[in-house]
Every structure is written in C-alpha cells, then in structure tokens.
Amino acid sequence: MRLSRDALIQPVDSRWHVLQRLLHEGGPGSIKAVVVGGQVVMKDGINKSIDEVGLVDKMREYAANAKGELIAERRALVEQLETAVKDFYRDWRAGDVSPSFYS
C-alpha cells in the first residue's frame, strides 16, 4: 500500500505512527493477508480457515430439508409481533418526541 503524499494528510508530528496512517488511509483492497495466532486465515481475498463451498452446500441442504410447517409457524409469529409493535406505536406522532439537543 502506498501512503498518501498529500501535504494535508502527512503526519503533523512524530506521535502520528505509520500504523495509524495505514488504518486511516488504507482500505479492504490494501489487505493482502490476515494472520491470527501464526495461522494464515485469509490470503488474496480467500478465506483459508473455512471451506466456503462446503458451508454453502450445507446451508442449501438445510434449506432444502426445512420443514414447511416450522417456517409457516415462524412467519405467523413474526406477523403477530409486527402487529403488536404497530399497535404499540399507533398513537405516536412524529412531533411527540424531540431530542433534548433540539430544545
């Protein structure tokens, strides 16, 4: 990664460390590898610590075998919760609450 040579971004004093500049000016594209406890967990954007393809396969298998009754039951619970929340806030108006910093 190249640090900016912009005069406005250059360190103001010696307390501004290179690590702080990397964190401030860097981005996801600046990361080539991630090492945790001596183990490479990500390199060149590829996760080395898990089998992503295997994980996706297991998720698809789980979704395919999900019981329709359980999904319908959970959806009904969500609808009940949404109705209860709407009922709770039904009488609220936008002007009823004002943050103290606006006063």
N, C-alpha and C positions, 0 to 999 in steps of 0.2 A: 504494500500500500504506500502511496506517496502522500505525504502530508502537504497541506496547502502552503503555498509560499506567499499567500495574500498577507500584506502587512497588517491588516486588521485582525487576522487570526493568529499571527505569531505570538509566542509567549510574551507576556508583559514583564515577567520577572523569572528568576531561576526556580521559583517554587512550582511553576507550571511544568509538570513532568510529561515525558513522552507518552506514558500510559494514558494520562488524562487526555492528551491530544488525540490518541488513537480512538479512545472511547467517544470523544466529542465529534471528530471528523470522519470516523470510519462508518461503515455500514455493513449489511449482511454480505455484500459482494467482496468485502475485504477479508473475510474469514476463509482460510484455506483448509484448516483442520482444527478439530477440538479434541484435546487430550484430557481425560479425567482419571486421576489415580494411575497415571502411566499408561493407560489404555486409550488408543485412538477410537473415539466414539463416532466421529464424523470426519470424512475426508472428501474434498471436492464436491460438497453438497450431498453426499451419500451417507446415510446413517449406517454405521458399521456395527452398532450394538444390538440391533434387532433385525429380524427377517421381515422386511416390509411387505414383500409379496405374500409370504406365508400368513402374515397378520391380516392382510386384506382378504385372502382366501377364507380364513377362519371367520371373519366378520360376515362375509357373504353366506357362508354355510349357516351361521347362527341366524341371520336374517331370513334365510330360506326355510328354516325349521321353526321359526317363531310361531307360536300358537295364535291363531286369529282371534280366539276368544279373549286372550290376555291383552292383546293390542286393543281390541274394542273396549274392554273394561277400563284400560288406562286412558283411552281417549274420552270416555264418558266421565272419568274423574277429572280430567283436565277441563272439560266443558263445565262441570259443576263448580270447579274452582274459579274459572273465568267469570261465571255468572255471579258468584259470591263477591268477587272483587269489584265487578261493575256495580253491584247493588251497594256495596260499602261506599264507593266513591260517587254514587249517583247524584247526591245533593251538593257535592263540592263544585265550586265555581272557580275560575282562574283567578279572580280577584280576592278570594278568601284567604290566601296565604301569600305573604310578601316577606322575603328575606329581610332580616334586620339591617343589612348593609344598604338597603334601598331607602331606609327611613331617614 
